[in-house]
Amino acid sequence: MLAPEFWGEGHGTEASWLLTTYAFEERRIHRMEAVAVDENTDSCRIWEKLGFCQGGHLKEAAYHQGRYMDLLIYAVLEEEWQG
C-alpha cells in the first residue's frame, strides 16, 4: 500500500516490478500472484501493465468500512515474465 500523497508517481509500479523480478530471478519462484480490490483500477492497471493476467474474481471476498468488496486475482508464470 502507498500513502495517497505518493499515488500516481510510479512508485507502485516500480515496487511491484522490483518484487516480481526478485522473486523470479533470485528466489526462483515459479508463479507470482497479486490481489487487488476490483474498484482500485490503478492497482489493477499496475499488474496488467507488468504482464500479470487476471485469473480469478472473488465476489464479496473482503469486508472493509462497512461493505463487502470483490477481489481480483492476478498471476504471472516465471516463463511469461519479461522482467
Secondary structure, DSSP 8 states (H G I E B T S, - for coil): ---GGGTTSSHHHHHHHHHHHHHHHTS--SEEEEEEETT-HHHHHHHHHTT-EEEEEEEEEEEETTEEEEEEEEEEEGGG---
